[in-house]
Amino acid sequence: LYKVKTSKHIVEYYKQKTEDREPPKPLITSTLQYGAWYLFRIKPKKTMKIAQELFEKGFITYHRTDSYRISKEAHEKMV
């Protein structure tokens, strides 16, 4: 192990690879609530209160939905 840490290493070959990935889907209400509970132990009622406050302050768009569909207007603004 000591020999590995102290000896020099030379990279002889490197190929940069690019990969197109889809962005993650927007959160639906149930996954938002689950994620808030799982990560921060925030109860669903408080999660929705925080989401409502963020919406009212303009930090997020409409948050109370269980659909992944996005309107044409919203999609055009994102693109």
Backbone as JSON Lines, residues from 0, in Angstrom:
{"i":0,"aa":"L","n":[0.83,-1.2,0.0],"ca":[0.0,0.0,0.0],"c":[0.87,1.26,0.0]}
{"i":1,"aa":"Y","n":[1.93,1.23,0.78],"ca":[2.83,2.38,0.84],"c":[3.44,2.65,-0.54]}
{"i":2,"aa":"K","n":[3.8,1.57,-1.23],"ca":[4.41,1.7,-2.55],"c":[3.45,2.36,-3.54]}
{"i":3,"aa":"V","n":[2.17,2.02,-3.45],"ca":[1.16,2.61,-4.33],"c":[1.0,4.09,-4.04]}
{"i":4,"aa":"K","n":[1.02,4.46,-2.78],"ca":[0.84,5.87,-2.4],"c":[2.03,6.73,-2.81]}
{"i":5,"aa":"T","n":[3.22,6.19,-2.76],"ca":[4.42,7.0,-2.99],"c":[4.93,6.98,-4.43]}
{"i":6,"aa":"S","n":[4.56,5.99,-5.22],"ca":[5.07,5.92,-6.59],"c":[4.24,6.81,-7.52]}
{"i":7,"aa":"K","n":[4.88,7.26,-8.6],"ca":[4.21,8.11,-9.59],"c":[3.37,7.26,-10.53]}
{"i":8,"aa":"H","n":[2.26,7.81,-10.96],"ca":[1.38,7.12,-11.89],"c":[1.26,7.96,-13.16]}
{"i":9,"aa":"I","n":[1.28,7.3,-14.28],"ca":[1.15,7.98,-15.57],"c":[-0.06,7.42,-16.28]}
{"i":10,"aa":"V","n":[-0.93,8.34,-16.74],"ca":[-2.1,7.93,-17.51],"c":[-1.67,7.83,-18.97]}
{"i":11,"aa":"E","n":[-1.76,6.66,-19.53],"ca":[-1.33,6.46,-20.9],"c":[-2.46,6.7,-21.9]}
{"i":12,"aa":"Y","n":[-3.68,6.48,-21.47],"ca":[-4.79,6.64,-22.4],"c":[-6.0,7.19,-21.65]}
{"i":13,"aa":"Y","n":[-6.64,8.19,-22.24],"ca":[-7.83,8.78,-21.64],"c":[-8.78,9.15,-22.77]}
{"i":14,"aa":"K","n":[-10.0,8.69,-22.69],"ca":[-11.0,9.03,-23.69],"c":[-12.16,9.73,-22.99]}
{"i":15,"aa":"Q","n":[-12.37,10.98,-23.38],"ca":[-13.47,11.73,-22.78],"c":[-14.78,11.27,-23.42]}
{"i":16,"aa":"K","n":[-15.75,11.01,-22.6],"ca":[-17.01,10.49,-23.08],"c":[-18.13,11.46,-22.67]}
{"i":17,"aa":"T","n":[-18.94,11.84,-23.62],"ca":[-20.1,12.67,-23.29],"c":[-21.34,11.81,-23.39]}
{"i":18,"aa":"E","n":[-22.28,12.12,-22.55],"ca":[-23.49,11.31,-22.5],"c":[-24.69,12.23,-22.3]}
{"i":19,"aa":"D","n":[-25.64,12.13,-23.19],"ca":[-26.86,12.91,-23.03],"c":[-27.76,12.23,-22.02]}
{"i":20,"aa":"R","n":[-28.24,13.0,-21.08],"ca":[-29.14,12.45,-20.06],"c":[-30.38,13.31,-19.97]}
{"i":21,"aa":"E","n":[-31.47,12.66,-19.7],"ca":[-32.73,13.37,-19.48],"c":[-32.68,14.03,-18.1]}
{"i":22,"aa":"P","n":[-33.2,15.24,-17.98],"ca":[-33.27,15.83,-16.65],"c":[-34.27,15.05,-15.79]}
{"i":23,"aa":"P","n":[-34.12,15.11,-14.47],"ca":[-35.07,14.38,-13.63],"c":[-36.48,14.93,-13.79]}
{"i":24,"aa":"K","n":[-37.47,14.06,-13.63],"ca":[-38.86,14.5,-13.73],"c":[-39.19,15.43,-12.57]}
{"i":25,"aa":"P","n":[-40.12,16.35,-12.78],"ca":[-40.52,17.22,-11.66],"c":[-41.16,16.39,-10.55]}
{"i":26,"aa":"L","n":[-41.04,16.88,-9.35],"ca":[-41.63,16.16,-8.22],"c":[-43.15,16.27,-8.25]}
{"i":27,"aa":"I","n":[-43.8,15.16,-7.98],"ca":[-45.24,15.23,-7.76],"c":[-45.44,15.35,-6.25]}
{"i":28,"aa":"T","n":[-46.64,15.68,-5.84],"ca":[-46.91,15.96,-4.44],"c":[-46.43,14.84,-3.52]}
{"i":29,"aa":"S","n":[-46.74,13.61,-3.86],"ca":[-46.39,12.51,-2.96],"c":[-44.88,12.33,-2.83]}
{"i":30,"aa":"T","n":[-44.13,12.48,-3.94],"ca":[-42.68,12.33,-3.84],"c":[-42.04,13.52,-3.13]}
{"i":31,"aa":"L","n":[-42.61,14.69,-3.29],"ca":[-42.14,15.86,-2.55],"c":[-42.29,15.62,-1.05]}
{"i":32,"aa":"Q","n":[-43.46,15.15,-0.65],"ca":[-43.72,14.9,0.77],"c":[-42.83,13.78,1.3]}
{"i":33,"aa":"Y","n":[-42.68,12.71,0.54],"ca":[-41.85,11.6,0.96],"c":[-40.39,12.04,1.1]}
{"i":34,"aa":"G","n":[-39.91,12.77,0.1],"ca":[-38.52,13.22,0.14],"c":[-38.25,14.15,1.31]}
{"i":35,"aa":"A","n":[-39.18,15.05,1.59],"ca":[-39.01,15.96,2.73],"c":[-38.98,15.18,4.03]}
{"i":36,"aa":"W","n":[-39.82,14.16,4.14],"ca":[-39.82,13.35,5.35],"c":[-38.54,12.53,5.45]}
{"i":37,"aa":"Y","n":[-38.16,11.88,4.35],"ca":[-36.99,11.0,4.35],"c":[-35.7,11.77,4.65]}
{"i":38,"aa":"L","n":[-35.54,12.94,4.03],"ca":[-34.29,13.68,4.18],"c":[-34.25,14.56,5.43]}
{"i":39,"aa":"F","n":[-35.39,15.2,5.75],"ca":[-35.38,16.22,6.8],"c":[-36.36,15.96,7.94]}
{"i":40,"aa":"R","n":[-37.13,14.87,7.85],"ca":[-38.15,14.55,8.86],"c":[-39.19,15.68,9.0]}
{"i":41,"aa":"I","n":[-39.55,16.27,7.86],"ca":[-40.59,17.3,7.84],"c":[-41.91,16.63,7.49]}
{"i":42,"aa":"K","n":[-42.91,16.85,8.31],"ca":[-44.22,16.22,8.09],"c":[-44.87,16.77,6.83]}
{"i":43,"aa":"P","n":[-45.72,15.95,6.17],"ca":[-46.35,16.37,4.92],"c":[-47.1,17.7,5.0]}
{"i":44,"aa":"K","n":[-47.81,17.94,6.09],"ca":[-48.56,19.19,6.22],"c":[-47.61,20.39,6.21]}
{"i":45,"aa":"K","n":[-46.5,20.29,6.92],"ca":[-45.52,21.38,6.94],"c":[-44.83,21.52,5.59]}
{"i":46,"aa":"T","n":[-44.56,20.38,4.94],"ca":[-43.96,20.4,3.61],"c":[-44.81,21.22,2.65]}
{"i":47,"aa":"M","n":[-46.11,20.97,2.66],"ca":[-47.0,21.69,1.75],"c":[-47.11,23.16,2.14]}
{"i":48,"aa":"K","n":[-47.01,23.47,3.42],"ca":[-47.02,24.87,3.86],"c":[-45.78,25.59,3.32]}
{"i":49,"aa":"I","n":[-44.63,24.93,3.42],"ca":[-43.39,25.51,2.91],"c":[-43.47,25.68,1.39]}
{"i":50,"aa":"A","n":[-44.0,24.67,0.71],"ca":[-44.15,24.75,-0.75],"c":[-45.07,25.91,-1.14]}
{"i":51,"aa":"Q","n":[-46.14,26.1,-0.38],"ca":[-47.07,27.2,-0.66],"c":[-46.36,28.54,-0.48]}
{"i":52,"aa":"E","n":[-45.56,28.67,0.56],"ca":[-44.82,29.92,0.79],"c":[-43.82,30.18,-0.34]}
{"i":53,"aa":"L","n":[-43.12,29.13,-0.78],"ca":[-42.19,29.28,-1.89],"c":[-42.9,29.7,-3.16]}
{"i":54,"aa":"F","n":[-44.09,29.14,-3.39],"ca":[-44.9,29.5,-4.55],"c":[-45.32,30.97,-4.48]}
{"i":55,"aa":"E","n":[-45.79,31.39,-3.32],"ca":[-46.25,32.78,-3.16],"c":[-45.13,33.78,-3.32]}
{"i":56,"aa":"K","n":[-43.91,33.39,-2.98],"ca":[-42.76,34.28,-3.13],"c":[-42.14,34.21,-4.52]}
{"i":57,"aa":"G","n":[-42.66,33.33,-5.38],"ca":[-42.2,33.23,-6.76],"c":[-40.97,32.37,-6.96]}
{"i":58,"aa":"F","n":[-40.59,31.58,-5.95],"ca":[-39.41,30.73,-6.08],"c":[-39.7,29.43,-6.82]}
{"i":59,"aa":"I","n":[-40.95,28.97,-6.82],"ca":[-41.33,27.76,-7.55],"c":[-42.63,28.03,-8.3]}
{"i":60,"aa":"T","n":[-42.91,27.19,-9.29],"ca":[-44.18,27.29,-10.01],"c":[-45.22,26.47,-9.26]}
{"i":61,"aa":"Y","n":[-46.39,26.36,-9.81],"ca":[-47.49,25.65,-9.16],"c":[-47.04,24.28,-8.67]}
{"i":62,"aa":"H","n":[-47.28,23.98,-7.42],"ca":[-46.71,22.79,-6.81],"c":[-47.72,21.7,-6.46]}
{"i":63,"aa":"R","n":[-48.98,21.99,-6.5],"ca":[-49.96,20.98,-6.08],"c":[-50.5,20.23,-7.29]}
{"i":64,"aa":"T","n":[-49.76,19.21,-7.68],"ca":[-50.17,18.42,-8.83],"c":[-49.66,16.99,-8.68]}
{"i":65,"aa":"D","n":[-50.34,16.07,-9.28],"ca":[-49.89,14.69,-9.31],"c":[-49.7,14.24,-10.76]}
{"i":66,"aa":"S","n":[-49.35,15.19,-11.61],"ca":[-49.17,14.89,-13.02],"c":[-47.8,15.39,-13.47]}
{"i":67,"aa":"Y","n":[-47.19,14.66,-14.42],"ca":[-45.92,15.09,-14.98],"c":[-46.12,15.99,-16.2]}
{"i":68,"aa":"R","n":[-47.36,16.17,-16.63],"ca":[-47.61,16.96,-17.82],"c":[-47.29,18.43,-17.58]}
{"i":69,"aa":"I","n":[-46.68,19.05,-18.57],"ca":[-46.32,20.46,-18.49],"c":[-47.0,21.16,-19.66]}
{"i":70,"aa":"S","n":[-47.55,22.34,-19.4],"ca":[-48.24,23.08,-20.46],"c":[-47.25,23.51,-21.54]}
{"i":71,"aa":"K","n":[-47.76,23.79,-22.75],"ca":[-46.9,24.24,-23.83],"c":[-46.21,25.54,-23.46]}
{"i":72,"aa":"E","n":[-46.95,26.45,-22.81],"ca":[-46.38,27.74,-22.4],"c":[-45.18,27.55,-21.47]}
{"i":73,"aa":"A","n":[-45.34,26.7,-20.47],"ca":[-44.25,26.46,-19.52],"c":[-43.07,25.81,-20.21]}
{"i":74,"aa":"H","n":[-43.34,24.86,-21.11],"ca":[-42.26,24.19,-21.83],"c":[-41.5,25.16,-22.7]}
{"i":75,"aa":"E","n":[-42.22,26.05,-23.39],"ca":[-41.56,27.02,-24.27],"c":[-40.7,28.0,-23.48]}
{"i":76,"aa":"K","n":[-41.11,28.34,-22.26],"ca":[-40.32,29.23,-21.43],"c":[-39.04,28.57,-20.95]}
{"i":77,"aa":"M","n":[-39.08,27.25,-20.78],"ca":[-37.9,26.52,-20.31],"c":[-36.9,26.31,-21.43]}
{"i":78,"aa":"V","n":[-37.37,26.21,-22.66],"ca":[-36.49,25.9,-23.79],"c":[-35.88,27.13,-24.37]}
